[in-house]
Amino acid sequence: MLHLLFMDQKIQYLNQMIEIIDNKVTIFKKNKSKLPQAAYAAEKQVLTRTIQETIQLAEEIKPVPFSLINDLKALIKQL
């Protein structure tokens, strides 16, 4: 029972992270041509780390959401 509760919390956290990533990436893509090079590199690094941490979280969920993980990996390449 405790394991299921913990898994539900991970799923809720994963959903929140996906929403944050979606919003941040949308803003980043819209503004990346206007950003100074240093700001662009820093923002890309933060987004990449956040996505990688979200992938790690997704890998802990059972059953593993492989399509979501693949989408997140593709998103990193699009940055």
C-alpha positions as CSV (number, residue, x, y, z in Angstrom):
1,M,0.0,0.0,0.0
2,L,2.8,2.4,0.9
3,H,4.6,1.6,-2.3
4,L,1.5,2.5,-4.3
5,L,1.2,5.8,-2.5
6,F,4.8,6.6,-3.1
7,M,4.4,5.7,-6.8
8,D,1.3,8.0,-7.1
9,Q,3.4,10.8,-5.6
10,K,6.2,10.2,-8.2
11,I,3.6,10.2,-11.0
12,Q,2.1,13.5,-9.7
13,Y,5.6,15.0,-9.5
14,L,6.5,13.7,-13.0
15,N,3.3,15.4,-14.4
16,Q,4.2,18.7,-12.7
17,M,7.8,18.5,-14.1
18,I,6.4,17.8,-17.6
19,E,4.2,20.9,-17.3
20,I,7.1,23.1,-16.2
21,I,9.4,21.7,-18.9
22,D,6.7,22.3,-21.6
23,N,6.2,25.9,-20.5
24,K,10.0,26.7,-20.1
25,V,10.9,25.1,-23.5
26,T,8.1,27.0,-25.3
27,I,9.4,30.3,-23.9
28,F,13.0,29.3,-24.6
29,K,12.3,28.4,-28.2
30,K,10.4,31.6,-28.8
31,N,13.1,33.8,-27.4
32,K,16.3,31.9,-28.1
33,S,17.2,34.1,-31.1
34,K,17.0,37.2,-28.9
35,L,19.1,35.8,-26.1
36,P,22.8,36.8,-25.7
37,Q,25.1,33.7,-26.2
38,A,25.9,33.3,-22.5
39,A,22.2,33.5,-21.5
40,Y,21.3,31.0,-24.3
41,A,23.9,28.5,-23.2
42,A,23.0,28.8,-19.5
43,E,19.2,28.4,-20.2
44,K,19.9,25.5,-22.4
45,Q,22.0,23.8,-19.8
46,V,19.4,24.3,-17.1
47,L,16.6,22.9,-19.4
48,T,18.8,20.0,-20.4
49,R,19.5,19.1,-16.7
50,T,15.9,19.4,-15.8
51,I,14.8,17.1,-18.6
52,Q,17.5,14.6,-17.7
53,E,16.4,14.6,-14.1
54,T,12.8,14.1,-15.3
55,I,13.9,11.2,-17.4
56,Q,15.5,9.6,-14.3
57,L,12.3,10.1,-12.4
58,A,10.2,8.5,-15.2
59,E,12.5,5.5,-15.3
60,E,11.6,4.8,-11.6
61,I,7.8,4.6,-12.4
62,K,6.3,1.2,-13.1
63,P,5.4,0.5,-15.8
64,V,8.1,2.7,-17.3
65,P,6.6,5.3,-19.7
66,F,9.0,4.7,-22.5
67,S,7.2,6.9,-25.0
68,L,7.5,9.8,-22.6
69,I,11.2,9.1,-22.0
70,N,11.8,9.0,-25.8
71,D,9.9,12.3,-26.2
72,L,12.0,13.9,-23.5
73,K,15.3,12.7,-25.1
74,A,14.1,14.1,-28.5
75,L,13.3,17.4,-26.8
76,I,16.9,17.7,-25.5
77,K,18.1,17.3,-29.1
78,Q,15.7,20.1,-30.3
79,L,17.1,22.6,-27.9
